[in-house]
């Protein structure tokens, strides 16, 4: 507790000296944090500490020196190697899972981590914390729901200092009590404690740990604390708090109260306490000096740990040729899931309606739960953020979640988990943590699905460093790419065009169980000499149809199916463009800001001198997709559109 306080003070001094840029203090929260970590098994149990949990990390195993390395963003910082802001904790050696700035995302990941303990048959428990303000996030309530439903071994510690930056709890939470709200969840053991009292906090934490470790289920503890420093070094709480209130909080200082109890019970004398404080201050000063002398990260380290280093997956690609019976795309996906489930006992499939008898709304998971059991294939709550967040938690424990988002149109509630958590986990932890999960997502139109069952989403996610994206156009590619995604060590967004699921033209001879396709390798669907079409998804077939019409006019069209959005096979694209000197980039998604714009820009930058005509782009209209059949046809790219664009290029 005292070391934490000295670190707070030292860091604020160093910040004013220009040695760092940001700090969030734990002052006033030390008692509950020390009690929580003291009651657990550091290095065995798992933790998701929030940004004010400095004291917890010290008690859980991080040294003052390691915390200083984090504060100063040095290369040897065990949390992130200088990549994240200070107070964003992580330590693989102590089972402190990498934390980000996103308030609330940690809850669902902690639930996934706790689920992993249960799936693995172990008794590790999970600690997850936040301030009271973050409990307004939907992820908090989704986490309480799932943890309570499955009786998962997770302890939620809400440190209520009454202020979410400047917003008082009375303006934040109905009734002002998080534990009172939590008591409405059946199966959730709920408590409230004076978080400035170490002894009371330790008693309740001991009970919570015993309760969760015995398999009885989750616990929610609301710990009333005081915030003795501003929200952060960027804040001044004197702007919104009275002098009287601040003075009253100082009287509740947990360290003063703890010391008084020690002296009262004659455990130590005041002289002993002063000696200890002097010793601890020297330790903090020494840690600061040593950390400040350490090197900054190397410049080229910026690019490391974004994705798995090349060849680290040790996968053998295209060992065989697809030669089985013809299979439609959705069945190829189904077979790939079953084959990989049989191969990897750590693989889990979950999502909305994925279990039998439904087996997914498109039957992609039909028979999986019957074959492998409800423990490995199960229905999730109807909450996309839950599905992804829990998946991230499972993946950090070495399990392989392959989840389904029922429609791409509803993936948006999980965007925070994907953008700020899944895609950044390996990079932000400097390679110490990773979340190699697969997210299967049916996408695309041409099915009369209107604006909320027809969306293409690849352009949004292509902008996220740290996640791979596949978008197959046929059954063989779907099976080969999905199996690679599952066996790989990176997070993958696997897009399946639902309009292609049962199309005969998207069917193909089925590959065998060992067939793997590499990401970042395009397929030349048809060779040609005069014009190149770069495309993917549903427009591969439409491009073939247009090319056949152009052939009647003596124009030879080369068609390149990129197959994966990230990584993108720019080598094959540029080689084809240099060969034909004219190019059409065609996709189903809206034309404006569609991924085709990135492809076109790359061609213009690296093959400009080879072009005999401007790069031409074709995409869907810049409107939502309508339900009316005639209007849908006007909105989404048709074969006739491609044919017209090819004619214009041919005549240029």
N, C-alpha and C positions, 0 to 999 in steps of 0.2 A: 504493500500500500504506500509506504513512504517512498520507496524507489520510484514508483509511478508518479507520485507528486513531484519529486525532484526532477524527473524526466520532463514533466509538463513545464515546469519553471525553466529548465535549461533550454528546452526547445524554443520557448518563446523568446528567450534572450538571444539565441543563435539566429532566430528568424529576424529579429531586429538588426542583427549584425550582417544580414544579407546572405547567410550561409544556407538558408532554405527558403521556401516560399509559402508554406501552409502548415497549419497544425490544428488538430481538434483535441481538446483536453478531456481527460477522464476525471479531473478533480471533482469530488463530490459523489462519484460512482464507485469508489475503490472497494467499499465493503462488500457489496453484492457480487462484484466481479471476482474478488479474491475468494469469497465463499464458494462461488460456482465452480471455479477451477479446482479449488482445494477438495471439493467433494467428489470430483471426477477422477479418472485415471489418465493423466497426461501421457501422450504417446500411444495410447490404446484407444481411447474414445476419440470422437471427431468433434470439431467445433467450427462454427460459422460466426465469428465475432464481428460485430458491427464497428464502425469507425471510432466509437468512443470507448472501445474495449481494451485500451492499453494495459490496464491492470490485469485483466483476464489473461492476456497473452503472456505477460511476465510470469504469472502463477502457473500457466499451462506449459511453460518451457522456454519461451523466447527470452533471450538475455537482453540487458540494457544496451549492450553493444549492437546486437542485431536490430533492435528497435531504432538505434541511432543511424545505422546504415540505411534503414528504410526512410527515416526522416530526411537524410542527406542525399538520398537517391544515388547511392554508390553501386558500383558493379557487383559487389559481393552481397548486396541486400538479398536476404533469403526469401523475401516476400515477392519481389518482382524484378530485381536487378536494375532498379532505378526507373522502371517503366510506369509505375503508378504513383499517384499522390501519396504523401505520408498518411499513416493511419489506415491504409488499405492492406490489411494483414493477410499473411499466408505463410505457411511453413510446412513443407512436406514431411520433414522429420518429426514434427509434433502433431501431425494430422490436423493442422489448421488450414482449411481449404481456402484457396485464394478468393478474396472478396473484392468487389468493385464499388463504384460510387452509387450504383443504382439502389435506392432504398426499397427494400421489400423483396427483391428477387431471391435473397438468401433463404427465405422461409421454405419455398417449394424445393429448392435444392437440398436443404437439410432433411426434408421429408424423403426425398429420393435416396439420400445417404443412409437414413434410418431404415428405409425399405431394403437397402442392400444388406444391412446387418441381418435383417430377418431372412432374406433370401439365402444368405450364406450360412445361416444357422449359427451365428456368433452372437455375443452379448454386448458388443460395443453400443454405446448410446451416443446421441448427438445433441450438442448444445447449439442453439441459435438465438441470437439476441437482436434487439433494436431499441430505439427510443419509442415513446408512446405515439409520436406523430406518424411513424411509418405503419402503424396498425390500421391506418385509414386506407392503405393500399389493398386492392382486391386480392393480391397474392397471399396476403396474411390470412384472410378468411378461407381462401381455397386450401391453404396449407393446413389450417386447423381442421377443416372438413375431412381431407384425405387422411391425415394422421389419425384422427379419431375413428374414422371408418375402418381403418386397417390395424388399429392398435399398435402404432409404430413407436419405437423407442427414441423419442425426441423430446427435449425440454425446451420450451419457448420461454425465454427470460426477457420480459419487457421492462426496460429501465425508464420509469416515468419521472422525469424531472420537471414536468408540467409545461415544457416549452419545446415546440418544433420550430427551431430558430426563434422567431418572435411570436408565433401563434400559440396562445395558451390552450391547454387541454380542454378547457370549457368551450372553446370555439372549434375544437377538433373532433371530440369524441362525445357521443350522446351519453349523458350520465357521468362523464368524466372518468369512468373506470373501465379499463380493458379486461380485467378479470371478471367483472360482472357480465360483460358481453361474452367472454369465453365460456362462462358457466352454462350458456345456452347450447353448447355442443355436447351431445351425449357421448360419453366415453372419454372426455377430456377432464383430467383432474386439475382443478383450478385453485390458485392460492394468491393471497396478497400479503406482502411483508414490508417491513421498514427496511429499505435497502441501504440505509445509512448505518444500520446496526449489524455488525459482522456476525455476532453470535446468533441472532434471530435468523439472519440470512443463511448461515451455515446449517442450522437445524432444518430449515425448510428445504434446502438444497440436498441434504443427506437423504431426507425422505423421498424427494423427487427422484434422485438417482436410484435408490433402492426400488422404487415403484416401477420406473421404466426398465431397469435392467432385469427385473423379474418377469417382464413380458406383459405387464398389465396395461400398457398403453402410454400415450403422451401426457405431458404435464405443462400447464401454463402458469408461470409465476409473474405477477406484476409486482415489481420492486419500486417502491417510492424512494426517489433519490433527490439530490439537489445539484444544480449545475453551478459550480463555483467559478467557472470561467465563461466567457462568451461562447456562443455556439461554436465559433471557430476563430482563427486569427484574423479573419476578414470581417468579423462582427463586433459590434459594441452594444452590449445588452443594456447599457445605461439609457439608450434611446427609447426603450420600451418597458423597462422595469424600474420600479421605484427604489430609492435608496433604502427605505425601510425593509422592503422585501429582500433585497440583496443582503442586508445585514442579518435578517432572520435566517437566511440560508446558511450563513457562515457559522451560526450557532449550532447547526446540524451537521457540521463537518464530520464525516465518518472517522477520520484519523484522530481527531480530538476525543471523540467518544470512545474509540478503541483504546487509546492510551489511558484514558481515565479508568476504564474497566481493569486494565492490566495493573495499574498502580493501586487501585482500590482493593484488588484481590491479592496484592503483594506478589504478583508474578514477576514484575520488574520494578525498579525504582526510577525516579525521574532522571537521576544521573545516568543510569544504564540506557535509558531512552535517548538521552542526548549523545551518548557515545555511539550508539547505533546510528543515529541520524548523521552524525559526522562521518562515520564510516560509509554509509550509503551515499552521501553526497560526493565523497571522494570517488566512489565506484562510478557514479553517473558522470562526473567530470572526466574521469579517465576514459570511460566508454566514448564520450563525445570527442575527446581529443584523438583517440585511436581511429574512430570512424571517419573523422574529418580528414585524416591523413591518407585514407584509402582512395584508390583511383576511381575516376568516373567510368561509365561503360564505354567500350570501344565504339567508334562511329559505325562500323559495319555490323555491330550486334543488333542494330535496329531491325535488320531483316531476318534474324534468326527466330525460330520457334513459331513462325506464323502458321505453317502447316508441317506435317511430318517431313523430315529431310528426305531427299530423293533416295529411293531404294530401301528405305528403312522398313517398309512393309513386307519385304521379301516375298512378294507374290509373283507367280509365274503366269503370264498372260497368253491367251489364245493358243493354248497347248493343243486344242482340238478345234475342229470345224463343226458348226451346228449341222447335225445330220439326222436328228430324230424325227418323230412325227410332227406335222405342222401343229403349231400351238398359237392361240391368240395371246395378245399382250397381257391381259389380266391374269390368265392362267400361268403364263411364264413368270409373272411376279409371285403368284401363289406358290409355284413349284420352287422358286428360288428361296422363298422364306422357309419352306419346309425342309429343304436340303440343308440350309444353313443352321436351322434349329437343331437338326439331327447332328450336325458337325460340331456345334459350339453350345455346350450346356449352360454357358453364361449369357446366352442371348435371350432377351425378353421382348415380346411383342405386346403392345398395348395402345389403346386409343378408344375412340367412341364406337361402340357396336362391333368391335373386332372379334369378340368371342362368338362361338357357335351358340344357338343356331343361326344368327344373322350372318356372321362371318364377314362383316364389313358391308357397307351399303352397296359396294360394287363386287362383292364376294372375293376380294383379293386375299382375305385371311380365312376363307372358308376351310374348315377342317383342321386348322392349326391348333386351336384349344383342345379339340377332341383327341388329337394325336399326341400332344405334348403336355396337356394338363392345364388346369386353371391357374396354377402357380406361375406358369411361364407365358401364357397368353391370356390377357384379362381385359375387361372393360374399365376404362378410366371415367372419372366424372366428366360431364360435358363442360370442359374448361380447357381451352387450348394452352393457356399459360401453365396450367397444372401439368399437362402432358409433357411439355417441353422442359419445364423446370424440374420436375421429378426425374425425367430422363437424364438431365445434366448431372443430378446428384448420384444416380445409379452409375453413370459412366465414369465419374471420378473415382469410383470404388473398383474399377476394373471390369464391370459388367458391360454387356452390349445391348443397350436398348434400341429397338427398331420400332419407332412409334408411327402412328398414322394420324395426320390431321385430316379430318373427313373431307373437307373441301378447302382448296387454296384461298377461297374467298373469306374464310373465317380464321386464317392464320394470324391475323393482325393483333389479336389480344395476346399473342405470345411473342410479339416483336421485341419487347424489351429483353426477354429471356434469350432470344436468338441473337439480337444485335449486340447487346452489352455483356452477355454472359457466355453463351455457347461459342460464338465466333472469336472471342478474345481470350478464353480461358488459358490456352497454352502460351500465347504471346505474353499476356499480362503477368503470368506467373514465372516468366523466363524459362519455360519448359518444365517446371516442376509439377504442374497439374495439366490434365487434358480431359476433354469430354467427347470422345469419338462415338457419338450417337448418330443414328440415321433417322431422318424425318421424311417419311413418305407422304406425298401430297398430290392428290388428284387435282388437275388444273385443266383449263381450256374450255372452249366453247363448241359451237356447231351441234349442240344437244338440246337447244331450246331451254336453256337453263337461266336465261335472263341475267340481270346485272350481278346477282349474288351466287350464281352457280356456273359462271363462265369465265372467271378472271384468269389471266396469265400473270404470274408474279415474278418471273425470272429477273426482270430489270431491277426491281427493288433490291433483291438479295445479291445480285451480281456486284453491288457497290460495297459489300461487306468483306473486308479482308479477313481471312481465317476460316472460311467455310467453302466446301466444294459443292458444285451444283451439277446434277445430271438431268438431261431432258431427252430420253430416248424416243425414237420414232417407230420402232418395231419391236417385236417380241424377243428376238435373239439379243438385240442390244440391251433391252430392258433387263433380261435375266443376267447377262454378263456384267453389266454395270452395277446392278443391285448387289450381286454377290461380292464384287470388288468393294463396294461401299461398306458392306457388312464386315468384311475381313480387314479392312483398312483401319488406320489409326487416326483418322480425321473426322470431324463432323461433316455430314453430308445432307444436303437438301435434295431429295430424290423426287423429281417432278414427273408425274404420270398423266399423260393426256387421256382424260376419261372418254373423249370422243374416239380414241383409237383402241380402247380396251378390247372390243370385239370385232373390229373391222377386219375383213378378210385380207385386205391389202397390207395391213400391219402385222399379219400372222407370218410365221417363218418356221423352218425346221427347228426343232427345239435343241438347244445346246445341252451337253451333258453336265453332270454335277461339278466338273472341274473347269468349266469354261468361265474365264475371267476376262473382262475387257478393261484396258487401262483408261483412266481419266486423262483427258487432254489429247486424245487421238481421234481426229475426225475421220469420217468415212466418205470416200468418193463413191457416191451412189451410182453415178453414170459419168463416164468420161466424154469430153467434148472438146471442140477446138475454138469455137467462136465467142461464146459468152459463158461466164461462170455465174451460177446461182448459189449463194451461201444461205443456208436455211436450217431449220430444226423443227421438231415436233410435227404438228399436223400439216405444215406446209411442205414437207418433203414429198408427200404423195401428190399434192397439187402442183408442185414444181415438175414432177415427172410427167403429169398429164399435159402441162403446158409445153414441156420439152418435146413430147411426141408430136404435138401440132406444129411446132417450129421445124421439126425434122422434115415434115412434108414440104416445107419451103426451102429445104436445103441448109438450114441453120443448125449447127451442132452445139448442143448445150451441155456443159459440165455442171453436175450438181454435187455440192459438198454439204453433207449433214454433219454439223459440228459435234453433235451428241452430248458434249458437256459444255456448260457455260463457263465454269471455272473449275479447273484450268481450261483455257481456250487454246485450241491448236492453231496458232497463228502461222506456223510453218506451212501446213497444208493449204491454208487459205491463201497466203501470199504466193505459193508455188502455182496454184491454179489461176490466180489473177494474172500473174506474169505470163502464163501460158496463153490465156485467151485475150487479155488486154481490155476486157469489158466485164462489168460485174453488177449483179443485182443482189441486194441483201433483202431477204424476205422473211417476215415473221408475222405471227397472228396477233401479238400484243399491239397496243396502241403505237402508232408510228412515232409520235412525239415522245422523246426520251426513252424509246424502246431500246433494247439491247443492241439492235441493229445499228444504232447510231455509233456505238463503241466500235463495232466491227468495221463500219464504214470509215470511221476516223483513223483506225489502224491501217487500213488499206491506203487511204489518202496520204498518210505520213510515211509509210514504208514501201509503197509501190507506185507512187505518183507518176514517175517517169515511164512506167510500163503501161499506163492507161491510155486508151484511145477514145474514151468517153468518160464523162463524169460518173462517179459512183452513184448508182441509183438505189433508193430505198423504197420498200413497200411494207406497209403494216396495216393493222386494223384502224378503223376510224377513231378519232380522239373523242369518243363518247362512251358511256357505259353500254353494255351489250343488252339489247331489248329482247323482250319475250316473243313479240310478234314475229312469225317466221319470215315474212317478207323483209321486215326491218332488220332482222338478224343477218339476213343475206347481204343487205346493204352495208352493214356494219363490219362484218368479218371478211378477211381476204378470200377471194374466190379464184378458181383456176383462170377465169377470164381476165382477172386483174394482172396476174403474173404473165399471161400471154401478151397482153397489151404492153406491159413494161418491157418484155423481151423484144417485141417488135420495134419499140422506140429505140432500144439500144442497138439493134441490128441495123437500123437505118441511120444511126448517128454518123 
